Amino acid sequence: MKVVTADQMRALDRRATEQYGFPSLILMENAGRAVYEAAVDLLDGDVREKDVLVVAGQGNNGGDGFVAARHLHNAGASVTIAYYGDRDKAKGDALTNIEIAEKMGLDIRQSPLDAEFWAEWRNRADLLIDALLGTGIKAEVRKPYSDVIDLANDLAYCRDTPVLAVDVPSGIDADTGMLLGPAVSADTTVTFALPKIGLVTYPGAGCVGELIIGDIGIPQEALEDNDCKTCLLDSGLVILGITHPRQPDAHKGSFGHLAIVAGSVGMTGAATLAAEGALRVGTGLVTLAVPDSLNDIIEAKLTEAMTIPVPECAARAFGAMSLDAVCDIIDKRDAAVIGPGFGRHEDTIAFTLELIRRLKRPAIIDADALYAVSTDLSVLDRCKAPLVITPHPGEMATLLGTTVVDVQSNRLEVARTFAGDHKVTVVLKGAGTVVARPDGTAFINTSGTPAMASGGVGDVLSGMIGGLLAQGMAEESALAAVYLHGRAGELAAAELGERAVIASDVAARIGDAVWEVDSEA
């Protein structure tokens, strides 16, 4: 499913009207009706004599709220609309629906901020509908709207009243998911036609609750055939890429050979976890290149993967003496993972940069190898092999010479811009991992859990991407690995609890995640 910005959604609305002849008033009516239907569900199917407060603004978001209020009124609910706008400046479809509500005699209160009004509703509200601010807000939420949002959240908390948001919870930037001040904390959000980026990107995603996609009548052709380049990454996309039955005469050589260049003293676990990730996604053969003095340790930790010791620097890590041997190992395999547990010794940094320059095979650049790249970004541009980089927000900030706050403020565009500038695939890890390709397409992952906030989990992911790349999946490798990795984490958390999950637990449940996706195919 595509995910859109506010401007892209407005363009789709216009297209529905101009190309297909849908009056905008019908689109608003359908939107309000979708909110009404969600309200009925939240009220257990019967709205008669239920007390519903609709908090509405002056624009089209408020107009949707007025439509929902009308339908609730007709169904027997006791509805009050708290209208925070200049009635004389209302226009268009929103004005039409305000006038209908007035003629029907609905209870409309003008900008109530008094304690008495809100105290009354704290004692009686069965449902609060947030139709205050829509997708157009980009600046800080100011008074009186910030006060209204605080009052609405307080009402919901005090009475445990469910909150239903119209299109986006008020206070969220629909394009980035950033909070523009106080934001409504919804139990359910009904968005229209397609999800907005801010609804699936944190921190905004944390205010959404259950996300319902309301059909407002825009033709499916228009929803699919447009210039939107962002999609949700779910099991459906993974099914398209990974569910190919193995042939009866297949052998280990049929499923790729991955080289993993990883480890330094004190960080052999990173190499091990990357190997486990690669093996669990079905890679036929995995070979680890490791610093010579660490080979015995790695061999003891791994059974199914092979190891090759290579010359090392004085820090018991990769260095200039390792380069020729490592290049030879990678050249004889189908793909490579480079960086887990490297350390940041100056000799290792120089080794990493030269290795990337010499690459002839597709490779994943991860962890400390990304730190090395941050010292000379031109190495990405000079590399002739396809590259996937897998930074967490801190590593992305280092690559860009900025702050984590700046990266997190617009994760999607940060990843998309870097991918386009350097012609690499970017996997920007975190809640709602972003996968961005050089052609501008990007995906926001729907799987994952806070249980995965544990050391080594990223190494498992690198191994998974590398393993799928070695098996010939090319563009699909990052998408499939990111989704399956998140799903494996969810399965581990469901069994062990969020606090107890460690990286090897995620690796151990990759097979279950793959089986689950296979079952859906």
C-alpha positions in Angstrom: 0.0 0.0 0.0 1.3 3.4 -0.9 1.8 6.1 1.8 1.4 9.7 1.0 2.2 13.3 2.0 -0.5 15.8 2.7 0.2 17.5 -0.7 0.0 14.1 -2.5 -3.4 13.4 -0.9 -4.7 16.8 -1.9 -3.6 16.1 -5.5 -5.5 12.8 -5.4 -8.6 14.6 -4.1 -8.4 17.0 -7.0 -7.9 14.2 -9.5 -11.0 12.5 -8.2 -12.9 15.7 -8.8 -11.4 16.9 -12.0 -10.7 13.6 -13.8 -13.5 11.4 -12.5 -16.1 14.0 -11.7 -16.5 13.2 -8.0 -17.9 16.4 -6.3 -15.6 17.3 -3.3 -18.8 17.4 -1.2 -19.3 13.7 -1.8 -15.7 13.0 -0.8 -16.3 14.8 2.5 -19.6 13.0 3.0 -17.8 9.7 2.5 -15.0 10.7 4.9 -17.5 11.7 7.6 -19.5 8.5 7.1 -16.3 6.4 7.6 -15.7 8.3 10.9 -19.2 7.6 11.9 -18.9 3.9 11.2 -15.7 3.7 13.3 -17.5 5.6 16.1 -20.3 3.0 16.1 -17.7 0.2 16.4 -16.0 2.0 19.3 -19.4 2.3 21.0 -20.0 -1.4 20.7 -22.5 -1.1 17.8 -25.2 1.0 19.5 -24.9 4.8 19.7 -28.4 5.5 21.0 -28.3 7.8 24.0 -24.5 7.8 24.0 -22.8 11.1 24.7 -20.4 12.1 22.0 -18.2 15.3 21.9 -16.9 16.3 18.5 -14.1 18.8 18.7 -14.0 20.5 15.3 -11.8 23.1 13.6 -12.6 25.5 10.8 -11.2 23.6 7.8 -12.1 20.4 6.0 -11.0 18.3 8.9 -13.7 20.0 10.9 -16.1 19.5 8.0 -15.5 15.8 8.2 -16.3 16.0 11.9 -19.6 17.8 11.3 -20.6 15.0 8.8 -19.8 12.4 11.4 -21.8 14.3 14.1 -24.8 14.5 11.8 -24.8 10.7 11.3 -24.4 10.1 15.0 -27.2 12.5 15.7 -29.5 10.7 13.2 -28.6 7.3 14.8 -29.7 8.5 18.3 -26.6 9.7 19.9 -26.5 12.8 22.1 -23.9 14.9 20.2 -22.3 18.2 21.0 -19.9 20.0 18.6 -17.2 22.2 20.2 -16.4 24.4 17.2 -13.0 26.2 17.3 -13.1 28.4 14.3 -14.4 31.7 12.9 -17.9 30.8 11.7 -17.8 33.8 9.4 -14.7 32.6 7.7 -15.8 29.0 7.1 -16.1 28.2 3.4 -16.6 25.5 0.8 -17.7 22.0 1.8 -16.9 22.6 5.5 -19.3 25.6 5.5 -22.0 23.5 3.8 -21.8 20.9 6.5 -21.8 23.5 9.3 -25.0 25.0 7.8 -26.7 21.5 7.6 -25.8 20.8 11.2 -27.2 24.2 12.2 -30.5 23.6 10.3 -30.8 20.2 11.9 -30.5 21.8 15.4 -27.3 20.1 16.5 -25.8 21.4 19.7 -22.9 23.6 18.5 -20.8 25.5 21.0 -18.5 28.3 19.9 -14.9 27.8 21.1 -15.6 26.5 24.6 -12.6 26.7 26.9 -14.3 27.2 30.2 -13.7 24.8 33.0 -17.4 24.2 33.5 -17.9 22.9 30.0 -15.0 20.5 30.1 -15.7 19.4 33.6 -19.2 18.4 32.5 -17.8 16.4 29.6 -15.2 14.7 31.8 -18.2 13.3 33.7 -20.3 12.1 30.8 -18.4 11.6 27.5 -18.7 8.2 26.0 -16.6 9.2 22.9 -14.5 12.1 21.8 -14.0 12.8 18.1 -10.9 14.8 17.2 -11.6 16.9 14.1 -9.7 19.9 15.2 -6.6 20.1 13.0 -6.0 18.3 9.7 -3.1 17.4 7.5 -2.3 21.0 6.6 -0.7 22.1 9.9 3.1 22.4 9.7 4.0 25.0 12.3 3.9 24.8 16.1 0.4 24.3 17.5 -0.6 27.5 19.2 -3.3 28.7 21.5 -6.2 28.1 21.7 -5.6 24.8 19.8 -2.9 23.6 22.1 -5.2 24.2 25.1 -8.0 22.3 23.4 -5.7 19.3 22.7 -4.6 19.3 26.4 -8.2 19.5 27.5 -9.2 16.6 25.2 -6.3 14.4 26.4 -7.2 15.2 30.0 -10.9 14.3 29.4 -9.9 11.0 27.8 -7.5 10.1 30.6 -9.9 11.1 33.5 -12.9 9.1 32.2 -11.0 6.5 30.1 -13.0 7.8 27.2 -12.1 6.5 23.7 -10.7 9.0 21.3 -11.4 8.8 17.6 -9.1 11.0 15.4 -10.2 12.2 12.0 -7.5 11.7 9.3 -4.6 12.5 11.6 -4.5 13.1 15.4 -4.3 16.9 15.9 -0.8 18.1 16.5 1.0 15.6 14.3 2.9 16.6 11.1 1.2 14.4 8.5 4.4 14.3 6.4 7.1 13.5 9.1 5.3 12.2 12.2 6.9 14.9 14.3 4.8 16.4 17.2 4.2 20.0 16.6 3.5 20.6 20.3 0.8 18.8 22.3 -0.9 16.1 20.2 -4.1 14.2 20.6 -3.5 10.6 21.8 -6.1 8.6 19.9 -7.4 5.1 20.4 -8.4 4.9 16.7 -7.6 7.0 13.7 -9.6 7.0 10.5 -7.5 8.3 7.7 -8.8 8.6 4.2 -7.9 6.7 1.0 -4.3 6.1 1.8 -2.2 6.3 5.0 -0.2 9.5 5.6 3.5 9.2 6.2 3.2 10.8 9.7 0.8 8.1 10.8 3.3 5.4 10.3 6.4 7.3 11.4 7.3 7.8 15.1 6.7 9.7 17.3 3.4 10.5 15.5 2.7 6.8 15.0 2.5 6.4 18.8 -0.5 8.7 18.9 -2.5 6.9 16.2 -3.9 3.9 18.0 -5.6 1.5 15.6 -5.3 2.8 12.0 -8.4 2.5 9.8 -8.2 3.3 6.1 -11.5 4.9 5.1 -12.7 4.4 1.6 -14.0 7.8 0.4 -14.7 6.8 -3.2 -11.4 7.8 -5.0 -11.1 5.2 -7.8 -8.5 2.4 -7.2 -6.8 3.3 -10.5 -6.0 6.8 -9.1 -4.7 5.3 -5.8 -2.3 3.0 -7.7 -1.3 5.1 -10.7 0.3 8.2 -9.3 3.7 9.6 -8.5 3.8 8.6 -4.8 7.1 6.7 -4.2 6.6 5.6 -0.6 5.0 2.3 0.4 4.3 0.3 3.5 6.5 -2.7 3.9 4.3 -5.6 5.0 4.1 -9.4 4.5 2.5 -8.9 1.1 5.7 -7.4 -0.4 7.8 -10.1 1.2 5.6 -12.8 -0.3 6.3 -11.4 -3.7 10.0 -11.6 -3.2 10.8 -14.6 -1.1 8.3 -17.4 -1.5 9.9 -19.6 -4.2 9.7 -23.3 -3.6 13.1 -25.1 -3.6 13.6 -27.5 -6.4 13.9 -31.2 -5.5 17.4 -31.5 -6.9 18.7 -28.3 -5.2 21.9 -28.4 -3.2 23.8 -26.0 -0.9 25.5 -24.4 -3.9 22.0 -23.5 -5.2 21.4 -21.0 -2.5 24.4 -18.7 -2.6 27.6 -18.3 -0.7 28.0 -15.3 1.6 31.2 -13.8 2.9 31.1 -12.1 6.2 34.0 -9.8 7.1 33.5 -9.2 10.8 35.0 -9.1 14.3 37.8 -7.7 16.4 39.0 -8.4 19.9 36.0 -8.2 22.3 33.4 -8.2 19.5 33.3 -11.7 18.1 29.6 -11.9 19.0 28.8 -9.5 16.1 30.4 -11.8 13.6 28.5 -14.8 15.1 25.2 -13.1 15.0 25.6 -12.0 11.4 26.4 -15.5 10.4 23.3 -16.9 12.3 21.1 -14.3 10.5 22.4 -15.4 7.1 22.0 -19.1 7.8 18.4 -18.7 9.1 17.2 -17.1 5.8 18.4 -20.1 3.9 21.8 -19.2 2.6 23.5 -22.3 1.3 27.0 -21.4 2.5 28.4 -18.8 4.8 32.1 -18.1 5.3 33.5 -15.7 7.9 36.8 -13.8 7.3 38.1 -13.1 10.8 41.3 -11.6 12.3 43.8 -14.5 12.7 44.0 -14.5 16.5 40.2 -14.7 16.8 39.6 -17.6 14.5 39.5 -20.3 17.3 37.0 -18.3 19.2 34.7 -17.9 16.2 35.0 -21.6 15.3 33.9 -22.5 18.9 30.9 -20.2 18.6 29.7 -21.4 15.2 29.0 -24.8 13.9 27.4 -24.4 10.5 29.5 -21.5 9.1 33.1 -21.8 7.9 35.9 -19.5 8.9 39.1 -18.2 7.3 41.7 -16.5 9.5 43.4 -13.5 7.8 46.4 -11.4 8.8 45.5 -8.8 11.4 46.8 -5.5 12.7 48.4 -4.9 16.1 44.9 -4.2 17.6 43.8 -7.8 16.8 41.5 -6.4 14.1 41.5 -6.0 10.4 44.2 -3.8 8.9 46.3 -3.2 5.8 47.8 -6.7 6.0 44.3 -8.2 5.8 43.3 -6.5 2.6 44.5 -8.9 -0.2 43.2 -12.0 1.6 39.8 -10.4 2.3 39.4 -9.2 -1.2 40.2 -12.7 -2.5 37.6 -14.3 -0.2 34.9 -11.8 -1.2 35.6 -12.2 -4.9 35.0 -16.0 -4.7 31.6 -15.5 -3.0 28.2 -14.1 -4.2 27.9 -11.2 -1.7 29.5 -9.8 1.4 28.7 -8.3 4.8 31.3 -5.9 6.0 31.7 -4.2 9.3 30.0 -6.0 12.3 32.4 -5.7 15.3 35.2 -4.1 13.3 36.3 -1.6 15.9 37.6 1.9 15.0 41.4 1.5 15.0 43.0 3.8 12.4 44.4 0.8 10.5 41.0 -0.8 10.4 39.4 2.4 9.0 42.0 2.6 6.2 41.5 -1.1 5.5 37.7 -0.6 5.3 37.9 2.3 2.9 40.2 0.5 0.5 38.2 -2.7 0.7 35.0 -0.8 -0.4 36.9 0.8 -3.3 37.9 -2.7 -4.5 34.6 -4.4 -4.1 33.3 -6.4 -7.1 30.4 -8.2 -5.3 27.2 -6.8 -3.8 27.8 -5.9 -0.2 26.2 -4.7 3.0 28.1 -2.0 4.9 27.3 -2.0 8.5 28.3 -0.9 12.0 31.9 0.3 12.4 32.4 0.1 8.6 29.9 2.9 8.4 32.1 4.9 10.8 35.0 4.4 8.5 32.8 5.6 5.5 31.9 8.7 7.5 35.5 9.8 7.2 35.3 9.7 3.4 31.9 9.5 1.8 33.4 9.6 -1.7 34.2 5.9 -1.2 30.6 5.1 -1.8 30.5 7.0 -5.1 33.7 5.3 -6.3 32.5 1.8 -5.5 31.4 -0.1 -8.6 29.5 -2.8 -6.7 25.9 -2.5 -5.5 25.9 -1.4 -1.8 23.3 -1.6 1.0 24.1 0.5 4.1 22.4 -0.3 7.4 22.8 2.7 9.8 20.9 3.3 13.0 20.1 6.9 13.6 23.4 7.6 15.4 25.4 6.2 12.5 23.3 8.1 10.0 23.9 11.3 11.9 27.7 10.6 11.8 27.6 10.0 8.1 25.8 13.3 7.5 27.7 15.3 10.1 24.5 16.2 11.9 22.6 15.2 15.0 20.3 12.3 15.8 17.5 14.8 16.4 17.9 16.0 12.9 17.8 12.5 11.4 14.8 11.5 13.4 12.9 14.7 12.5 12.4 13.4 9.0 13.7 9.9 8.7 12.1 9.1 5.4 13.6 12.1 3.5 17.0 11.7 5.2 17.2 8.1 4.0 15.8 8.9 0.5 18.1 11.8 -0.1 21.2 9.9 1.0 20.3 6.9 -1.2 19.8 9.1 -4.2 22.9 11.2 -3.6 25.2 8.2 -3.2 23.4 5.5 -5.3 23.2 3.1 -2.5 20.2 1.3 -0.8 19.8 2.8 2.7 18.2 0.8 5.6 17.7 3.4 8.3 17.0 1.2 11.3 14.6 2.1 14.2 10.9 2.0 14.9 9.4 1.9 11.4 12.7 1.1 9.6 13.0 2.9 6.3 14.4 1.2 3.2 15.3 3.8 0.5 16.5 3.0 -3.0 18.6 5.2 -5.3 15.6 5.7 -7.6 13.7 7.5 -4.9 11.3 4.7 -3.9 11.1 4.1 -0.2 9.4 1.7 2.2 8.4 2.0 5.8 8.4 -1.2 7.7 5.3 -2.4 9.6 7.0 -5.1 11.7 9.1 -4.9 14.8 8.9 -4.3 18.6 10.8 -2.4 21.3 12.0 -5.8 22.4 14.6 -5.5 19.6 16.4 -2.6 21.3 19.2 -4.9 22.3 22.9 -5.2 21.3 23.5 -7.5 18.3 20.0 -7.3 16.8 21.4 -5.2 14.0 24.1 -7.7 13.2 21.4 -10.4 12.7 19.7 -8.1 10.2 22.9 -7.5 8.2 23.5 -11.2 7.9 19.9 -11.7 6.8 20.2 -9.0 4.0 23.5 -10.5 3.0 22.2 -14.0 2.9 19.2 -13.0 0.7 21.5 -11.0 -1.5 23.8 -14.0 -1.9 20.8 -16.0 -3.0 20.2 -13.6 -5.8 17.3 -11.6 -4.5 18.9 -8.2 -5.4 16.4 -5.4 -4.8 14.1 -7.5 -2.7 16.8 -8.6 -0.2 16.6 -5.6 2.0 12.8 -5.5 2.0 12.4 -9.1 2.8 15.1 -9.1 5.5 13.8 -6.0 7.3 10.3 -7.3 7.5 11.2 -10.9 8.5 13.7 -9.5 11.1 11.0 -7.4 12.7 8.5 -10.2 12.6 11.0 -12.6 14.2 11.5 -10.0 17.0 7.7 -9.9 17.5 7.5 -13.6 17.8 10.4 -13.7 20.3 8.7 -11.0 22.4 5.4 -12.8 22.4 7.1 -15.9 23.8 9.7 -14.3 26.1 8.4 -10.9 27.0 9.9 -7.6 25.7 12.5 -7.3 28.4 14.0 -10.7 28.0 14.6 -10.8 24.2 18.3 -10.8 23.1 19.7 -10.9 19.6 20.1 -14.7 19.4 16.4 -15.0 20.2 15.6 -13.0 17.2 17.9 -15.1 15.0 16.3 -18.3 16.4 12.8 -17.2 15.2 13.7 -16.2 11.7 12.5 -19.6 10.5 9.1 -19.1 12.2 8.8 -15.7 10.5 9.7 -17.2 7.1 7.3 -20.1 7.6 4.5 -17.6 8.5 5.1 -15.6 5.3 5.2 -18.9 3.2 1.9 -19.9 4.7 0.3 -16.7 3.5 1.5 -17.1 -0.1 
